Amino acid sequence: MYADGGSPHAPGAASVRLPELAGRWRGRRVAVLGDALLDCWLEGNARRLCREAPVPVVALDGRHYACGGAANAAANLAGLGAHPVLVTALGDDRAGELLRERAEAAGVEVRAVSVPGRRTMVKSRVVADEQVAVRYDEGDAGAVPARVADELCATLTALLAESIDALVVCDYEAGVLGPRISRWLVAQRATVPLLIVDSHMPGRWAPAEPDLITPSYAEARRVLATAEDGDRPAWVTRNAAALRRSLRAGTVAVTLDTEGAVVLAGDETPYRTYTQPAPARLASGAGDSYVAGFTLALLAGAPPQLAAEVAQLAATAATRLPGTAVCDLSALGAAADAAEQRVVVADGLARTVAEHRRHGRRIVFTNGCFDVLHRGHVGYLNQAKRLGDVLVVAVNSDESVRRLKGPDRPVNPEADRLAVLAALSCVDHVVLFDADSPTALLEAVRPDVYVKGGDYRPDLIPEAALVRRLGGEVRVLDYLYDRSTSKIIEKIRTGAAA
């Protein structure tokens, strides 16, 4: 995983691996404002049905509590190495005490306003033989008193004076965030360095003009009052301008659960991330992991598209864990290592592709040096993925690059170039080749679509005739003007890089 040096916040490297990126965000102070709740997991087994009703009898053998809602977002930030400060309102009850204890044990600084007589929200799940049998909710979700809202605003004002790097707003309509806090945020917006919003009602935060907002597909549809669409990624792409206009955010990341996410950053082409589907019972907390990963990657200097890759990686890691998952640096690193396993050897590529074809998947193939990965590459690969189901990227070896580009290239060795490409969720397989042309790989893969960048003309692509003879089609995708490895290298050499 990496951050692109084209970001206005990046400290100069053209490509940065995940450990360095994590080093940049370590210790950053992030305020998390919103609805905190306590998750309760009741675990046991079911061996018979109840006589009173056709429901299982669950013999409980374990109970544990975890941070939920805004508290879980804060716990994920702490797990990834940041210094989160949770600003919320809690009831003066045992559930509130437990939630505070769990948050502090996770490394979260808690600045909670106590609300006498209020019952802290608790979500309890009964799990029988690793399946959620029932969930029941307790607690008060009504608006907090005006006095409490004033205290929350005062706490936030004090935090801004102390200096924070970002503010994450977690609005789950559980009563903590009312009009008083919305007005405070709009009035103080200029003093908030980075504003992230995760809300069930994203439109209500548009006046604050967030840097990033992360609605689900259903929440995004409600913003535009449109009907259900069978192709969710296509709907987001079609409505990109309307969503950004309505939500007034610098970046809109529409999450699609098992289908990944679509990221709308400025006027750039919508960017898609992909994920490995996981059972719904393992998805608790994954959205909080996504927001935490996105926030920290932005703070570390990654542009939105690549911050979204970190976020997707964090959410994927979270769905590999039971209960209300917290993605820590270890889990994030393991997910990144798993992504790098997309690198395959040429001898095994044909077998891998044959297995995909057995399941009816459409194969897209492209190749290149990908020396200093930049925004043009990322957008191009994202477009290529949309032409099929499986994207195979063939990468020139170091010796091959030297023959093609000259003795001072490549800038990045082949192992780094392979790993960086494998970390993109739109790339399914990466393979190294030493020849000047990918002819042998094309004959082995027999792609349905062969893709090249728009600085080529179809009739000038040497491999075009071979691909068509093998039954595939040749496509030329858009070329992002003024984005190339050569231009980046030249800027660095002349000292003109931003």
Disulfide bonds with the S-S distance in Angstrom:
none
